[in-house]
Amino acid sequence: MKYLITGLGNIGDEYLNTRHNVGFSILDVWANASNIAFTDRRYGFVAKVKDRGRTYILLKPSTYVNRSGNAVNYWLKKEKIDQVNLLVVTDDISLPLGSIRLRQKGGDGGHNGLAHINSVLGSGNYARLRFGIGDNFTRGHQVDHVLGRWTNEELKLLAARTSLAIEMIKSFGFVGPELTMTRFNKHGRITDNEDE
């Protein structure tokens, strides 16, 4: 079984360690822990991880977030991966900082990367792992927050939560999205009053 795991983010040093690049960060940690490196390929940086009989193609698009659909569509076709085996890892300002939620499908939630993927693929019928970056910003400063760098305290939380995110991705491939949501979404919460 083969899966395309796409972490959303922007290329370039100016975007390193920004909240918007949490998808890149999670895949980087997984690749490093697996002693593999990303290679610069068409539309993105790609690495391959094998775990319990599953093959995960890790993709960090080089198209910038707002054009992520081009990279996702290309690599789905190149690797002959069905859309149901696609998982997109993305930042989400509607979730508390550090909360992690898996969804089997859905809309874009105002996220430009997901909107472009939905547009190119023609549907939102693919899984997404949403990593909460919080909404601790004043009105009119959403872009500054999203494209801002993590604080030192946030980086500590990010490190602690990244391992859970990787566990959830592996579970998605091994037991499927529904059982993964049942097993992990409760543990992914940071606050008890988080919306379902």
Beta strands, then each sheet from edge to edge (+ up, - down):
strand 1: 2-7
strand 2: 39-41
strand 3: 44-51
strand 4: 54-61
strand 5: 86-92
strand 6: 100-103
strand 7: 127-132
sheet 1: 2+ 3- 4+ 1+ 5+ 7+ 6-
end
